[in-house]
Amino acid sequence: HNDKLEGRDSFVVHIFKEIMIGAVNSLLIAFLGFVIAFIFLSITAVGNQGAVSMAIVVGTSLFGGMFISAACGVFIPIVLDKFKVDPAVASGPIISTINDLF
């Protein structure tokens, strides 16, 4: 069902909650990616970079990609709704494209 949020305060609270959920999910996945990359790179010798620095790159990129996806998932439907475009139809392809770019 497609309920509209009533009032500016509930709108801002909803956006804040969605962004915080995205941030927490991003942090968890980034940490998990860091740990897996660190373990893998500690066992195998790949290049002359340290395991920690490469694991940091993996974790940071996972955090960035997931957080941007979460933010796009919150803000793109709002922007499309302002332009009188059906967010349910247009959000999917736009968010997928932005996600692929990042």
Backbone as a printed PyTorch tensor [residue, N CA C, xyz], in Angstrom:
tensor([[[  0.8400,  -1.1730,   0.0000],
         [  0.0000,   0.0000,   0.0000],
         [  0.8780,   1.2270,   0.0000]],

        [[  0.3620,   2.3300,  -0.4760],
         [  1.1610,   3.5260,  -0.7350],
         [  0.6640,   4.6800,   0.1280]],

        [[  1.0510,   4.6920,   1.3950],
         [  0.6210,   5.7670,   2.3010],
         [  1.5380,   6.9670,   2.1610]],

        [[  0.9640,   8.1230,   2.2370],
         [  1.7410,   9.3610,   2.2520],
         [  2.0640,   9.7160,   3.6920]],

        [[  3.2550,  10.2420,   3.8970],
         [  3.6310,  10.6900,   5.2330],
         [  2.9610,  12.0270,   5.5020]],

        [[  2.4220,  12.1720,   6.6840],
         [  1.7240,  13.4040,   7.0470],
         [  2.6630,  14.3170,   7.8220]],

        [[  2.8640,  15.5150,   7.3130],
         [  3.6490,  16.5260,   8.0100],
         [  5.1360,  16.4220,   7.7240]],

        [[  5.7800,  17.5490,   7.8600],
         [  7.2180,  17.6360,   7.6030],
         [  8.0250,  16.8740,   8.6340]],

        [[  7.6100,  16.8810,   9.8990],
         [  8.3690,  16.2080,  10.9510],
         [  8.4340,  14.7050,  10.7200]],

        [[  7.3070,  14.0900,  10.4070],
         [  7.3220,  12.6480,  10.1630],
         [  8.1210,  12.3220,   8.9040]],

        [[  8.1140,  13.2150,   7.9330],
         [  8.8730,  13.0420,   6.6990],
         [ 10.3690,  13.0310,   6.9950]],

        [[ 10.8280,  14.0010,   7.7690],
         [ 12.2450,  14.1050,   8.1220],
         [ 12.6640,  12.9210,   8.9930]],

        [[ 11.8230,  12.5250,   9.9340],
         [ 12.1270,  11.3740,  10.7910],
         [ 12.2360,  10.1120,   9.9490]],

        [[ 11.3310,   9.9500,   8.9880],
         [ 11.3680,   8.7840,   8.1110],
         [ 12.6720,   8.7460,   7.3050]],

        [[ 13.0530,   9.8670,   6.7340],
         [ 14.3010,   9.9350,   5.9600],
         [ 15.4910,   9.6340,   6.8620]],

        [[ 15.5270,  10.2030,   8.0560],
         [ 16.6320,   9.9690,   8.9900],
         [ 16.7240,   8.4890,   9.3460]],

        [[ 15.5900,   7.8600,   9.6270],
         [ 15.5970,   6.4300,   9.9760],
         [ 16.1150,   5.5850,   8.8170]],

        [[ 15.6530,   5.8860,   7.6210],
         [ 16.0920,   5.1180,   6.4580],
         [ 17.6000,   5.2710,   6.2300]],

        [[ 18.1050,   6.4870,   6.3710],
         [ 19.5430,   6.7230,   6.1870],
         [ 20.3420,   6.0130,   7.2810]],

        [[ 19.8490,   6.0350,   8.5050],
         [ 20.5570,   5.3510,   9.6000],
         [ 20.5560,   3.8360,   9.3960]],

        [[ 19.4550,   3.2760,   8.9340],
         [ 19.4120,   1.8420,   8.6420],
         [ 20.4120,   1.5150,   7.5350]],

        [[ 20.4710,   2.3520,   6.5220],
         [ 21.4500,   2.1640,   5.4440],
         [ 22.8740,   2.2520,   5.9490]],

        [[ 23.1320,   3.1870,   6.8580],
         [ 24.4830,   3.3410,   7.4120],
         [ 24.8750,   2.1220,   8.2440]],

        [[ 23.9520,   1.6300,   9.0690],
         [ 24.2460,   0.4560,   9.8950],
         [ 24.4830,  -0.7670,   9.0110]],

        [[ 23.6200,  -0.9860,   8.0200],
         [ 23.8200,  -2.1000,   7.0870],
         [ 25.1580,  -1.9720,   6.3710]],

        [[ 25.4960,  -0.7630,   5.9480],
         [ 26.7530,  -0.5300,   5.2480],
         [ 27.9430,  -0.8310,   6.1460]],

        [[ 27.8610,  -0.3930,   7.3910],
         [ 28.9630,  -0.6650,   8.3250],
         [ 29.1330,  -2.1500,   8.5890]],

        [[ 28.0300,  -2.8590,   8.7580],
         [ 28.1100,  -4.2950,   9.0150],
         [ 28.7170,  -5.0420,   7.8280]],

        [[ 28.2460,  -4.7430,   6.6350],
         [ 28.7730,  -5.4030,   5.4380],
         [ 30.2280,  -5.0030,   5.2070]],

        [[ 30.5680,  -3.7350,   5.4400],
         [ 31.9550,  -3.2890,   5.2790],
         [ 32.8700,  -4.0090,   6.2590]],

        [[ 32.4350,  -4.1700,   7.4870],
         [ 33.2420,  -4.8790,   8.4810],
         [ 33.4140,  -6.3380,   8.0830]],

        [[ 32.3270,  -6.9650,   7.6570],
         [ 32.3980,  -8.3550,   7.2280],
         [ 33.3240,  -8.5100,   6.0220]],

        [[ 33.2180,  -7.6090,   5.0620],
         [ 34.1100,  -7.6310,   3.9030],
         [ 35.5560,  -7.4180,   4.2920]],

        [[ 35.7900,  -6.5080,   5.2430],
         [ 37.1450,  -6.2610,   5.7360],
         [ 37.7260,  -7.5310,   6.3400]],

        [[ 36.9520,  -8.1880,   7.2100],
         [ 37.4360,  -9.3930,   7.8870],
         [ 37.7220, -10.5070,   6.8820]],

        [[ 36.8070, -10.7410,   5.9610],
         [ 37.0030, -11.7950,   4.9670],
         [ 38.2130, -11.4920,   4.0890]],

        [[ 38.3320, -10.2480,   3.6240],
         [ 39.4770,  -9.8700,   2.7900],
         [ 40.7810,  -9.9940,   3.5800]],

        [[ 40.7780,  -9.5840,   4.8290],
         [ 41.9890,  -9.6730,   5.6410],
         [ 42.4140, -11.1260,   5.8350]],

        [[ 41.4520, -11.9870,   6.1600],
         [ 41.7730, -13.4090,   6.3460],
         [ 42.3050, -14.0060,   5.0420]],

        [[ 41.6070, -13.7480,   3.9430],
         [ 42.0320, -14.2840,   2.6590],
         [ 43.4190, -13.7820,   2.2770]],

        [[ 43.6510, -12.4770,   2.4290],
         [ 44.9390, -11.9010,   2.0340],
         [ 46.0610, -12.2580,   3.0050]],

        [[ 45.7250, -12.6190,   4.2240],
         [ 46.7390, -13.0700,   5.1780],
         [ 47.1940, -14.4890,   4.8410]],

        [[ 46.2960, -15.2820,   4.2890],
         [ 46.6260, -16.6740,   3.9370],
         [ 47.3800, -16.7380,   2.6160]],

        [[ 46.9460, -15.9450,   1.6410],
         [ 47.5710, -15.9650,   0.3150],
         [ 48.4060, -14.7120,   0.1220]],

        [[ 49.4970, -14.8540,  -0.6050],
         [ 50.3550, -13.7080,  -0.9100],
         [ 49.9510, -13.1580,  -2.2780]],

        [[ 49.3100, -12.0060,  -2.2890],
         [ 48.8800, -11.3730,  -3.5310],
         [ 49.5310, -10.0020,  -3.6150]],

        [[ 50.4580,  -9.8380,  -4.5240],
         [ 51.1240,  -8.5470,  -4.6920],
         [ 52.0060,  -8.2090,  -3.5060]],

        [[ 52.4370,  -6.9630,  -3.4640],
         [ 53.2940,  -6.5300,  -2.3600],
         [ 52.6070,  -5.5290,  -1.4350]],

        [[ 51.2740,  -5.4200,  -1.5090],
         [ 50.5290,  -4.5800,  -0.5790],
         [ 50.2570,  -5.3940,   0.6820]],

        [[ 50.1030,  -4.6870,   1.7870],
         [ 49.7820,  -5.3540,   3.0350],
         [ 48.3380,  -5.8120,   3.0680]],

        [[ 48.0920,  -6.8690,   3.8330],
         [ 46.7350,  -7.4050,   3.9480],
         [ 45.7860,  -6.3850,   4.5630]],

        [[ 46.2700,  -5.6150,   5.5260],
         [ 45.4110,  -4.6300,   6.2010],
         [ 45.0030,  -3.5200,   5.2370]],

        [[ 45.9620,  -3.0000,   4.4820],
         [ 45.6230,  -1.9010,   3.5700],
         [ 44.6600,  -2.3460,   2.4760]],

        [[ 44.8270,  -3.5490,   1.9660],
         [ 43.9030,  -4.0390,   0.9420],
         [ 42.5280,  -4.3220,   1.5390]],

        [[ 42.4890,  -4.8460,   2.7590],
         [ 41.2110,  -5.1040,   3.4220],
         [ 40.4890,  -3.7910,   3.7130]],

        [[ 41.2280,  -2.7390,   4.0290],
         [ 40.6230,  -1.4180,   4.2560],
         [ 39.9850,  -0.9150,   2.9580]],

        [[ 40.6630,  -1.1150,   1.8340],
         [ 40.1020,  -0.7040,   0.5470],
         [ 38.8070,  -1.4640,   0.2630]],

        [[ 38.8080,  -2.7700,   0.5100],
         [ 37.6080,  -3.5740,   0.2870],
         [ 36.4700,  -3.0990,   1.1830]],

        [[ 36.7550,  -2.9250,   2.4720],
         [ 35.7250,  -2.4820,   3.4170],
         [ 35.1840,  -1.1040,   3.0840]],

        [[ 36.0700,  -0.2000,   2.7220],
         [ 35.6510,   1.1640,   2.3880],
         [ 34.7830,   1.1840,   1.1240]],

        [[ 35.1780,   0.4120,   0.1320],
         [ 34.3920,   0.3950,  -1.1000],
         [ 33.0250,  -0.2530,  -0.8690]],

        [[ 32.9580,  -1.2900,  -0.0510],
         [ 31.6670,  -1.8910,   0.2770],
         [ 30.7800,  -0.8970,   1.0250]],

        [[ 31.3690,  -0.1800,   1.9840],
         [ 30.5900,   0.8180,   2.7220],
         [ 30.0610,   1.8890,   1.7840]],

        [[ 30.9360,   2.4180,   0.9320],
         [ 30.5240,   3.4830,   0.0200],
         [ 29.4320,   3.0530,  -0.9270]],

        [[ 29.5940,   1.8950,  -1.5380],
         [ 28.5870,   1.4090,  -2.4770],
         [ 27.2430,   1.1580,  -1.8240]],

        [[ 27.2600,   0.5400,  -0.6570],
         [ 25.9940,   0.2410,   0.0260],
         [ 25.3270,   1.5040,   0.5560]],

        [[ 26.1160,   2.4280,   1.0890],
         [ 25.5260,   3.6490,   1.6340],
         [ 24.9210,   4.5120,   0.5220]],

        [[ 25.6220,   4.5950,  -0.5980],
         [ 25.0870,   5.3720,  -1.7250],
         [ 23.8020,   4.7310,  -2.2400]],

        [[ 23.7740,   3.4060,  -2.2730],
         [ 22.5560,   2.7140,  -2.6920],
         [ 21.3940,   3.0160,  -1.7560]],

        [[ 21.6760,   2.9980,  -0.4540],
         [ 20.6270,   3.2880,   0.5290],
         [ 20.1350,   4.7300,   0.3830]],

        [[ 21.0670,   5.6550,   0.2150],
         [ 20.6830,   7.0670,   0.0670],
         [ 19.8720,   7.2780,  -1.2120]],

        [[ 20.2830,   6.6290,  -2.2910],
         [ 19.5240,   6.7320,  -3.5480],
         [ 18.1390,   6.1230,  -3.3900]],

        [[ 18.0660,   5.0270,  -2.6540],
         [ 16.7750,   4.3890,  -2.4330],
         [ 15.8220,   5.2570,  -1.6370]],

        [[ 16.3690,   6.1830,  -0.8650],
         [ 15.5290,   7.1030,  -0.0910],
         [ 15.1820,   8.3460,  -0.9120]],

        [[ 16.1740,   8.9500,  -1.5400],
         [ 15.9690,  10.2610,  -2.1430],
         [ 15.4240,  10.2320,  -3.5700]],

        [[ 15.7590,   9.2270,  -4.3620],
         [ 15.2880,   9.1990,  -5.7470],
         [ 13.7650,   9.1170,  -5.8370]],

        [[ 13.1050,   8.2400,  -5.0560],
         [ 11.6350,   8.2540,  -5.1330],
         [ 11.0120,   9.5910,  -4.7130]],

        [[ 11.6340,  10.2720,  -3.7620],
         [ 11.1280,  11.5790,  -3.3350],
         [ 11.2430,  12.5900,  -4.4730]],

        [[ 12.3960,  12.5990,  -5.1360],
         [ 12.6150,  13.5270,  -6.2450],
         [ 11.6710,  13.2010,  -7.4010]],

        [[ 11.5210,  11.9190,  -7.7120],
         [ 10.6130,  11.5490,  -8.8040],
         [  9.1780,  11.9310,  -8.4980]],

        [[  8.7780,  11.7810,  -7.2410],
         [  7.4260,  12.1650,  -6.8470],
         [  7.2130,  13.6690,  -7.0240]],

        [[  8.2400,  14.4600,  -6.7280],
         [  8.1380,  15.9200,  -6.9130],
         [  7.9610,  16.2840,  -8.3840]],

        [[  8.5780,  15.4730,  -9.2780],
         [  8.4620,  15.7240, -10.7140],
         [  7.2510,  15.0270, -11.3310]],

        [[  6.3670,  14.5000, -10.4830],
         [  5.1370,  13.8430, -10.9250],
         [  5.3980,  12.6070, -11.7980]],

        [[  6.5010,  11.8960, -11.4800],
         [  6.8280,  10.6360, -12.1460],
         [  6.5670,   9.5250, -11.1400]],

        [[  5.9860,   8.4240, -11.5860],
         [  5.6710,   7.3150, -10.6880],
         [  6.9650,   6.7020, -10.1400]],

        [[  7.2410,   6.8800,  -8.8350],
         [  8.4810,   6.3640,  -8.2620],
         [  8.5890,   4.8410,  -8.3180]],

        [[  7.4620,   4.1450,  -8.2700],
         [  7.4930,   2.6860,  -8.2830],
         [  8.0220,   2.1550,  -9.6160]],

        [[  7.7490,   2.8580, -10.6820],
         [  8.1720,   2.4050, -12.0050],
         [  9.5910,   2.8660, -12.3240]],

        [[  9.9100,   4.1080, -12.0220],
         [ 11.1740,   4.6950, -12.4690],
         [ 12.3330,   4.4770, -11.5010]],

        [[ 12.0690,   4.2220, -10.2390],
         [ 13.1530,   4.1120,  -9.2550],
         [ 14.0690,   2.9360,  -9.5200]],

        [[ 13.5050,   1.7950,  -9.8830],
         [ 14.3130,   0.5910, -10.0700],
         [ 15.4530,   0.7590, -11.0550]],

        [[ 15.1650,   1.1500, -12.2890],
         [ 16.2510,   1.3110, -13.2610],
         [ 17.2550,   2.4020, -12.8800]],

        [[ 16.7630,   3.4940, -12.3180],
         [ 17.6690,   4.5890, -11.9530],
         [ 18.5970,   4.1470, -10.8280]],

        [[ 18.0540,   3.5280,  -9.7950],
         [ 18.8760,   3.0970,  -8.6590],
         [ 19.8540,   2.0150,  -9.0940]],

        [[ 19.4210,   1.0970,  -9.9580],
         [ 20.3260,   0.0510, -10.4570],
         [ 21.4860,   0.6550, -11.2310]],

        [[ 21.2080,   1.6440, -12.0600],
         [ 22.2520,   2.2940, -12.8440],
         [ 23.2470,   3.0240, -11.9460]],

        [[ 22.7360,   3.7730, -10.9710],
         [ 23.6290,   4.4900, -10.0570],
         [ 24.4530,   3.5100,  -9.2350]],

        [[ 23.8280,   2.4210,  -8.8030],
         [ 24.5290,   1.4030,  -8.0390],
         [ 25.6660,   0.7970,  -8.8750]],

        [[ 25.4020,   0.5170, -10.1540],
         [ 26.4280,  -0.0340, -11.0260],
         [ 27.5690,   0.9580, -11.2320]],

        [[ 27.2450,   2.2380, -11.3220],
         [ 28.2950,   3.2440, -11.5040],
         [ 29.2310,   3.2990, -10.2910]],

        [[ 28.6590,   3.2240,  -9.1040],
         [ 29.4840,   3.2970,  -7.9160],
         [ 30.1010,   1.9490,  -7.5980]]])
